[in-house]
Structures are given as structure tokens and as C-alpha cells.
Amino acid sequence: MKRIHAFTIATSLVFVFVATGVFAANPAADNAADAVYAKPYPQWVSGDNGGSGFSPWVLSPANNTFNAGFFTASATQNGFFPSGGGIDTTSGANPNPTSWGLYANTNVFYNLAIAYRSFTGGSLGPGQTFSIGMDNGYIDADGGTVGFILRNGNDITNKNDGSRFELYFTGGGADYMILTNGGSAAIDTGIGYTDGGLNVSITLTGPDTFSCTITALVSGASTNFSGSLGGTPGSGIDSVALYNQWAGNGQNYDLFFNSMAVIGDYGIKSIQVPGNTTAVIAVGTSTNATYDLEQNTNLVSGTWSAVISNVPGTGGVVVFTNAVPANTSQEFYRVKVTVGP
């Protein structure tokens, strides 16, 4: 259950709308050219909250050190400089091309730079998409790894806690990898190392399944994947962790991210019960899903029954209406979502 809305219509009539499996995360977007990051070094710090729809950043380490930290700069400065491609953005406040940067030097202390950020409104739901640009430089082949993790909860002490989806590249490896099952096996994307940047989009196709599109910015080639999420079945995706795990020393080894977004303005938008005779429920929908409105009179011992079925999403708001029987004291509704091609 993602969200409960309780609406008192009259003293004797209470409607509770239960959104199970419905998109709950608020639409969100942010990029490094936002005015929030237009300040002297370090331009990107804990508590920054550019764009809209996300919670503030939590950065670890909280203060930059010689060996690990955060900044903003052009993503084209890493790897084989200039690396081509690139994920930079500009704005009036930040006219120079820029992205979020993470550095983590290689030494015996095994340095980590991790940027945590949680979603607002709830967990990602089926049909919603998380997208981000990622641009790595060189990566040392002594355990250096860079990537990001979509996670249940928002533990800011352990990036792997609650992991459900991870995209990463390990120094010395051949391809970018997708990890969804706690480390027992990984999906080889077949996409080889690039310092020109990737655009990555992950769409939930169910509570525990996903589709993913990765586009290499230099070649323009896109590759699609699908599979099952790792972690605890049914647990929501509530946050992201971006990380540089001792990739190496110097700007050629810096890691960059940019243009992070949650796409899809879904969920129950409004509820009306005109004259206490008809429930009118407006739902934001996706074009790749169908929707069922189900009703119940008792959450403890009652049975859910469909009152409207297989309504195709439009990409906009769809309105469900259901007659309320006379002398009804309470009714419970939920919207079920089926995502498909």
C-alpha cells in the first residue's frame, strides 16, 4: 500500500481510498546548472536541494577531504580529455557547461564519495521512470568502481542497504554491469567502457520488475534490458545513491552525474462524492498501463471486487465513477495497475 487518503463526506459516510500499486513518487527533476549550485567551491554540498520533487542531498563525506569529495564542473574533463559526448547542462545562473562531480582517490584507506538523495511522495511505482546521466573517467583496476544504486529506504551510512537496482563499472572490467540480486550474479550489458557519458532510464514494469534503456552518448546507440529487481520483494524504491569508490587520483578519474529525474505524474489526483451518491475518482495515468478500480466494504474480512476494469491509460487524467448505494456507511477503493507493452 503506497498511500491512504481518508475523506469524510458526511457524519455517517466515510470513504477511504487505498492506492495499492499506484505511482506514489512525486515527479522530480534537477540538474547541476540549477541556481542552487551556482556558488563558490565546493559548489555542491549536503543540504542542497535544486530542482523540484527530490529531498535535499546528503553527501558523504559531509566535508570535502584531500581524498574524497564533491564539486561541479564540465563532465568532458575526465578520461581522455576532451572525452566528447558529455552530460553537461547550462542555465542563466550557470552559463558554463556543468555536471555534479565526485572524486575518490586510490590509496590504502579506500576512499568513497557517495551522494544520497531520496524521492518525495512515496516510492516509485509501476510505469514511473527514473533517469540520469552518468559520465565516468578512468577507473583504477584495484577495486575502483563507479555507479549508482536505486534503493529501498534511505540509509545514509551504507550505500548497499536496500539495494534493488545497480548500474556500475569496475576498473579492469570490459562492460557496464547491472546488479539486481544482492551480488550473486550480474547482468553484463555488453556496453563497453566509455568516457563520453551514458543516459540511463529505468522504468518499473511491476512492483518487482523493470525495463532499462542505456544510451551511449558518443555513438548514440541504445540498448534495452529487462528483469527482476533485487532486494526484498515488494519493497519500494525510495532513494538513489551515486558513488565513486576509489576510482583514482586526478581529474581524469573524476565521476560525473547530471539531469536526474522521476518521470510520471501519476496516482490519485482528486476525489469527489457529489450528493453522496457517486464516487468520482481522478487518476493520473501512463500510456503503457491499464487500470482497475476495486471496491471493498471491510478491510478486515471483506473481499475486493472490480467495479471498473481494463481502462487504458492516456498519459493524462482518467476519471472513474461508481454509484454509492443508499445508506452506505463506508467504502474502500483501490486502483490496481497493470503495466505492459
Buried (B, 14 or more C-beta within 10 A) or exposed (E): EBBEBEEEBEEEBBBBBBBBBBBBBBBBBBBBBBEBBBBEEBBBBBEBEBBEBBBBBBBBBEEBBEBBBBBBBBBBBBBEEEBBBBBBBEBEEBEEBBBBBBBBBBEEEBBBBBBBBBBBBBBBBBBBBBBBBBBBBBBBEEBBBBBBBBBBBBBBEEBBBBBBBBBBBBBEBEBBBBBBBEEEEBBEBEBEBBBBBBBBBBBBBBBBBBBBBBBBBBEEEEBEBEBBBBBEEEBBBBBBBBBBBBBBBEBBBBBBBBBBBBBBBBBBBEBEBEEBEEBEBBBBBBEBBBBBBBBBBEEEEEEBEEBBEEBEBEEEBBEBEBEBEEEBEEBBBBBBBBBEE
